[in-house]
């Protein structure tokens, strides 16, 4: 474009010069006004050679008319050249502007390459729908622009080591609410919307199974604040006779698979936080997941972030350590973040039932861990469900929900990366004095504020010690709840206690389940 404009300007200048040259040649080649012919003239006293006086007057008039005509032509030509010069000038100014613009764009491109600060992406809010067929759900437009921006952000974090400790404010983190027939889903949604800092960065998708009309009306009452999708397959699932009582678990697994496929394959998000319709969230729920997303993305030894502490009851957690986070080998669930890449790994072999216990098998976990908090960022209020209140009255109803907002996105969380974490964790655990459980109980002679270590050596000894210390005693594939490298950390009578295997632990024994 610049070359084209330059050519036009040069051509215009050439035409201007050429025209003036032709005009000068024309005027130069005309006979002088005072000498119209050889030997004659118009000078005073030369009239005799022209003939009579009448001829003189006619010749003068013709000469005057010719002069006037030439003057008019010259004036017209000068006006034309004036316009031509103005056009040339305007093209020159445009050329200069384009050159300046090109220079600025080049400088801006260099600045973008050199800057460390990521650009703010285009945000596309969730599209509210309330449909009950697959075809209708698929009409939701996947936010491809969001995905491209998220992938760009992830690439920048991977190139920047500081990304391990810094949050990524542009990543969109959708919240998937798994719902069925609880109208009390309103309690869960009210808190999510109350604490949500941005509808664009945290779109809420409620996926409903069961086809329960009253629950659907409650969900629909939130309008554009959420996106409501409905699992289309409500039929019973064929199961073997001894599993008929577990029909609900089969339907839950089917629903999870369908809903997660919607989030990742239809809505095209790169991550999701999954909650159920009986969970209430803490004030810093969104802050917690926002800050931990980079750690999950960059550390391949992690495969989830959980808001839940299985031993998070009052008296078992330190109320002054709301910012304390742990690695755990036990999949906690109950408010957890999943990456699209991990779902792509799990989806082809997704189980027909009991999906959460299936997640705890070594074949799925692959020695990966999750992050959990000292104080839970979710609590459950759903006593009745397919599990018929299992553990609810004994444990779940006493879980402490965090009420203090912790600015995790401003904290350095790099200590959670395995290389750093393991070294510090093992040193703290195995440098703690080894004590007997009797010394920790009421009336014991133990002095000091801890931490202390209580050692187990078998499945049975773990269960006995856990019951005495009031922590959960069940194991899944040999992994204790909230355990990391076999160690369970909690508070007992105001002291930090590590319920731990002997030093030199190597792996879990799956026969302990």
N, C-alpha and C positions, 0 to 999 in steps of 0.2 A: 504493500500500500504506500509506503514512504517513497519507494523508487518511482511509482507511478505518478505521485504528486510532484516529485522533483522534475520528471520529464515534461509534465504539463507546464511548469513554470519556465523552464528553459525554452520550450517551444514558443510560449507567449512572448518572451523577451526577444527571441529571434524575429518573430513576426513584426513586433514593434519597430525594431531597428531597420528591417528590410523595407517596411512601408515608408518610413521617413526617408530612406535612401532613394527609393523610387520617386517620391514627391520632389526631392531636391533635384534629381536628374531631369524630371519633367519641367520644372520651373527654369532650370539652367538652360535647357534646350530650346526654350521659346525665344523668338526674336525680341530685342529690346523694344520697349514701348515707343521710344523716340525715333526708331529706324525701322519702318515697316518694309522697306525695300531698298535695293541697291541704287544709290545716287539720289534718293528722295529722303525726306525726313519730316518731322513734325516740329522742328525747331523754329523759333521766330525768324521770319524772313525766308523760309524755304517753301512757302506755300505756292510759289509759282510753278514748281515742278509737279505739284499734285493736281493741278488743274484749277477750276474756278472755285469761288467761295462756297458755293453750295456743296461741292464735293468735299471741301474741308470740314464743313459742319457735320455731314453724314459720317465721315470717317471718325470724327471725334466722338460721336454718339456711340458708334459701334465699339470703339476702344473702351469707352467708359463702361458699357454693358459687359464687355468681356472681362474687364477688371473686377467688376462687382460679382460676376458669376464665379470667377476664380476665388475671390475672397470668401464667398459663401461655401464653396467646395472645401477650401482650406479649413474654415471654421467647423464644418460638419465632420471633416476628417479628424481634426483635433479633438472634438467631442468623443468620437469613436475611440480614439487612442487613449483618451482620459479614462473611459470605461474599462478598456483593456488593461490599463495600468492598475486600476482599482481591483480588478479580478486577480491579476498577478499578485498584488499585495495581499489580498485575502487568502489566496492559496499558500502564499509564503508563511503567513501567520499560522494557518492550519498545519502546515508542514512542521513548523517549529513546535506547535503544541503537541503533535503526535510524537515528535522526537523526545520531548520532555516527558510525556506520559510513558513512552517505552523505557526511558531511563529510570523512572520511578518504579515501574513494575519490576525491572531487573533488580533494583536495590531492594524492593520488598521481598522478592523471591530469595535473595541472599539472606535477608534478616530472618525469614521464616525458617530457613535451613539452620541458622545459627542459634535461634532462640531455644530455650529449654522449656518455655511455658506452653502447654498444650492448648490448641484452639478449642473454643466452645462449640460443640456440635449442634446441628439442627436437631431439635427435640420434637418428637412426634408423640402426642399423648395417646393413651390407650383409647380404642374406639369402643364405646359402650354398645353392647348388643345383648339381646335376650332371646336366644334362639334355642330350638330343640331338635335340630337335625344337623347332620354332618355337613350337608351342602350349605346350609345357612351359616354355620360357624366358619366354613372355609371362605365365605364372602368377606371376612374381615381382612383388610389390606395389611400384609406384612410390612412393618416399618423397615424397609431395606436400608433406607438412609441411616437409620439408627444403628443397624448392624455394621455398616461400613465404618461409621464413626467409632463404634466400640472396638472393632478390630484394629483401627488406627491407634486408639488409645492403648490397647493391650501391647501393640508392637512397640510403642514408645516406652512403656513401662519395662518391657523385656530388655530394651537397650539401655535403660537407666537403672543402675543398681540401687539408687535411692528410692526407686519405686517399691522396694520391699517395705519401706517404713512410711511411705506417703500414700494417702488415699487417692482415688481417682474420681474427682467430683463429677465428671461427665458421664460415667457409665450409668446406663439405665438399669435399675434393679427392680424387676416386677415382683409383686407379692402374689403368690398363688394360694387362694383359700380353698381347701377341699371341703365341700359341704354336702349334706344329704338331707336329713329331715329334722334338723334342730332349728327351731325358730329363734333360739338363743344365739344364733350366728350374729344377731344384731349387736350383742355385747362385744364380740370379737371385732366386727367391722367398725363399730363406734370408736374403739380405741385406736385401731389402725389409722382411721381418718383423722382422729384428734391429734395424733403424734406425727403424722406424715408431714415432712417439711416441704414436699413438692409433689404435686400430682403427676408432673411430667417425668420426674426422675424415678418415681415409685408408683407406677400404675398398678392398680389392684384388680386382679382377675379372679372372680369367684366361679369355680367349676362345681356345678351341682349334679349329683347323682340322685337316684330314688324317685324323681318326679314329684316330690312332695309340694303340693300347691301352696300351702301356707308359708313354707320356707321360701318358695320362689317369690311370693308377694313381698316378703320382708326384704329379700335381696334386691328385687326390682324397685323398691321404694328409694334406693340410693341414687337412682337415675344415672347421670353422666359421671358421678364420682367413682364409679367402678365399671368393670366390664363383666357381664353375666353370661356364661356359657353353660350349656347343658349336655351332659353325657347322654348320647342318643340310645345306647343299648341298655335297656332296663330288664332284660329277660334274666331268669334264673340260669345259673351256670351248672351244667352237669358235673356232679361230684360223686365220688364213691360213697357207699352207704354210711360208713363210719365218719364221714366228713360233712354230713348233711347239716349238723349243728354249726358248722363253720362256714356256711354259705355267705355270711356277711363278710368274712375275711377274703373270700374269693372276689366278691364284688368290689371291695376296697382296692385290691390289687389291680383289677381291671380298670377301675376309675383312675387310679394314679397313672397308669400307663397312658390312657387316653388323654388325660389333662396335661401331662408333661409333654406329650407329642404336640399338643396344641401350642403350648408356650414356646417350644423350641423350633417346631417345623412350620407352624402356621403364623404365629406372631413373630417368629424369627428373632427371639431374644437370645443372648449369649449366656445368661445366668438367670437364676430364679431363687427366691426364698419361699419355702413351702411351709404353710401353717394349716392347721385344721380348724374347723368351725367351733371348737370348744377351747380355744386358746386366747388368753388376754396378754397383750404385749406391754413391755415397759416403756417409759418415756424416751429412753435412748436406744430403742430397738433398731431404728433405721441407722442411727449413728454407728452402732456396733457393726452391722453388716457392711456399711459403706467403708469403714476403716479396715476391715479384715479381707475385703475382696482382693486387694493386691497380693496379700500373703497367700491366699488360696490359689491365685492365678500363677504365682511364680514358684511356689514350693511343690514339686511333684510328689513329695511324701505326704501331702495333705489331699483329702478328697471331699471334705465338707467343713462348713462352719455351722456350729449349733448354738442356739440361744439357751440350751437346757443343761442343768447340772442334776444328774440323777440323785445325788446326795445333797441337794440344795435346800434341805429343811432348815428352819430356824434352829439354832444351836449347833448345827453342823457346818455353818459357813461363818466367815469373819465379816461382820457387818461394816467394818471399816475398810474393807478391801474390795470395793465395788469395781475397781479397775483391774483386778487380778484375773489373768487368763491362763489357761492350761492347754496343753496337747492331751488328747485322749485316744486310746486305741478302740474304745467302745463307741459304736455309732449311737448317738443319743436321740436324734430325730427331734420332734416337738419344736419346730421352728428352726429350719436348717437351709443352708445355701448349697446349691448344686450347680455345677458348670455344664454347659452343653456337651463338651467333650466327654465328660464322665457319663452323661446320659446316653450318648451314642455307644458307649462301651456296655452299659447295663441293659439298654432297651431290648436288644435281640434275645437276651436270655432272661428277661423279666419273669418272675415266678407267678404262678396262678393264684397263690395265697401266701399270707404271712410274709409280706415283702420286707418288713423291718428286720425280722430275725434273719431272713435271707441275706440282707445287706451286711450282717455281722459274720457271715461265713468267710473263712480265709480266702476262698476262691474269688470273692468279690472285693474284699478289703485289700488284699494284696500288700499287707504290711503298711498300709497307709493309715493316717490318723485324721482326727478332726480337732478343731479348736472349740473349747467350751469355756464358759465364764465361771468364776467363783460363785457369783449370785446370778440366778437365772434371769433371763430377759423375757421369759414367757412363764405363765402358769396355766394349768388346765382346770376348767370348772365343769367338765363333762363327766359326771360320775357314771351315767348310764350310756352304754354303747355296746359294740359287739364284744368287748372284753368283759362285759358285765361287772364293771367296777373293780377289776383285778388291780391290786396295789393302790387303788385310789384312797380308801379309808385309812390304810396303814401308812402310806408314804405321800402320795401325790397332793392330797389336800393341804399338806403342811409345807409345801415348797414355798420358799420366800421369793417374792418378786422384787426386783430392784426398783427403787423409787428415786435414786439419785442419778442425775444426768451426768454421764462421764464423756468428756470430749475426746473420744478415741481417735478421731481423725487428726488431732493435733499431737498425738503421742507417737513415740518411736516403738513400733511393735516388732522390730526385727529380731527381738529375743525369742520369738516364737518359731523362727526358722530352725529346722532340726539340728543343724550343725552347732548352733549356739545353745539351743535349748537343752539338748541331751547332756552336754558337758556340765552345765550349771545344775540341772535337775538331779543328776546322779550324785553330784558332790553334796548337794543340800540333803538329799535323802539319806545317804550312807555315812555322812558325817554326824547325823543326828544320833544321840545316845539310844541304845537298844534297851527297851524296858518291857516289863510284863504287863498284861492287860489289867491285872489286879491292882497294880500301882497307879493306874489311871482312874480307877473307879472311886466312888465316894468313900472316904475313909482311908484312902491310900496314903502312903508316906512320901510320895514323890514330890520333890520341890522343883521350882523353876517354871518358866513360862513356855518352854519348848523351843524348837520342835523336838518331838520324840518319835522313835521308830518302834513299831510292833511287827514282829516277823512271823510269817506263816510259811509252811513248807509243803502243804498238801491241800487238796480240795476241801477236805473235811475241816482242817485247821483254819482255813480261810473262812469258812461258813461260821464256825463257832466264834471266832474273833469278831467277825463282822456283826453278828447278832448281839454280842456283848457291847460293842461300841455303837450300836444302833444305826449302822449304815446298811445299804442293800447288799444282800448276801448271794444273789444269783449271778451266774456266769453264763455267757453265750459264746460258744466255741472256745471256752477256756478263758475268755476275757471278762474281768470283773467290771461292773458298771463304774464309769468315770475313771477307770484305770489307765495308766500309761506305763509301759514296760513292767506291767504287773503291780504297779504301785497305786494305791488309792489315797488321795490326800483330802483331809477334812479337819474340822475343829471338834474337839471333845473337851468339855468343861473348860473352855476358854484357851485350850492349847492346840497348837498345830500338831497333828498326828499323821504319820505315814504308815499305812498298813502295807507291808512290802515283803516280797520274796527275798531269799538270801542274796547277798551281793554276787554278781556274776550272772544274773538272769540272762537267758538267751532268747527263749521263745515261749509262746503259750502252748499248753497241753490241751488239745481239743477234747480229750477224753474227760476233762473236768466238767463239761457241760451237764 
